[in-house]
Amino acid sequence: MCIVLKYCRSHKSVMVIRHNQVVGGITYRPYISQKFGEIAFCAITADEQVKGYGTRLMNHLKQHARDVDGLTHFLTYADNNAVGYFIKQ
């Protein structure tokens, strides 16, 4: 499956690189004045999902968003397969 995101200067992205391969990433848009961010894209390769990379990536993103952007909350939309992950986060 190929997912294409249009580059937009208002979005920021973080990714996990393991052995010179991208295994996951999150793209979000910060709304600084409202102190929240919208997660537009979050994906981890299937064989890496149970290894905790998604949790590590999300924790890093939350810390970065607090420290750099001053965000306190995130908003996202998720399909039924991802709802459990976001509830834990």
TATARA-V334175 format. One record per pair of residues at least 4 apart in sequence whose ideal C-beta (glycine too) atoms are under 8 Angstrom apart, sorted by the first residue. I is the first residue (numbers start at 1). GAP is how many residues later the second one is. If there is no record, write none. Layout:
I:GAP ; I:GAP
//
This chain:
3:38 ; 3:40 ; 5:6 ; 5:22 ; 5:35 ; 5:36 ; 7:4 ; 8:21 ; 10:19 ; 10:20 ; 11:16 ; 11:17 ; 11:18 ; 11:29 ; 12:15 ; 12:16 ; 12:17 ; 12:18 ; 12:57 ; 13:12 ; 13:13 ; 13:14 ; 13:15 ; 14:11 ; 14:12 ; 14:43 ; 14:46 ; 14:47 ; 14:50 ; 15:7 ; 15:9 ; 15:10 ; 15:11 ; 15:42 ; 16:6 ; 16:7 ; 16:8 ; 16:9 ; 16:28 ; 16:32 ; 16:37 ; 16:40 ; 16:41 ; 17:4 ; 17:5 ; 17:6 ; 18:5 ; 18:30 ; 18:35 ; 23:21 ; 23:22 ; 23:25 ; 23:30 ; 24:18 ; 24:19 ; 24:20 ; 24:21 ; 24:24 ; 24:29 ; 24:30 ; 24:33 ; 25:16 ; 25:17 ; 25:18 ; 25:32 ; 26:13 ; 26:15 ; 26:16 ; 26:31 ; 26:32 ; 26:35 ; 27:12 ; 27:13 ; 27:14 ; 27:15 ; 28:9 ; 28:10 ; 28:11 ; 28:12 ; 28:33 ; 28:37 ; 28:46 ; 29:8 ; 29:9 ; 29:11 ; 30:6 ; 30:7 ; 30:35 ; 30:39 ; 30:41 ; 31:4 ; 31:5 ; 31:6 ; 31:7 ; 32:37 ; 32:38 ; 32:39 ; 35:35 ; 35:36 ; 35:37 ; 35:38 ; 36:35 ; 36:36 ; 36:37 ; 36:38 ; 36:39 ; 37:28 ; 37:32 ; 37:34 ; 37:36 ; 37:37 ; 37:38 ; 38:36 ; 38:37 ; 38:38 ; 39:35 ; 39:36 ; 39:37 ; 42:12 ; 42:16 ; 42:34 ; 42:40 ; 44:4 ; 44:5 ; 44:9 ; 44:10 ; 44:13 ; 45:4 ; 48:5 ; 49:4 ; 49:5 ; 52:4 ; 53:4 ; 54:4 ; 54:31 ; 55:4 ; 55:33 ; 55:34 ; 56:4 ; 57:4 ; 58:4 ; 58:31 ; 59:4 ; 60:4 ; 61:4 ; 62:4 ; 62:12 ; 63:4 ; 64:4 ; 64:5 ; 65:4 ; 65:6 ; 65:9 ; 66:4 ; 66:5 ; 66:6 ; 76:10 ; 78:4 ; 78:5 ; 78:7 ; 78:8 ; 79:4 ; 82:4 ; 83:4 ; 84:4 ; 85:4
//
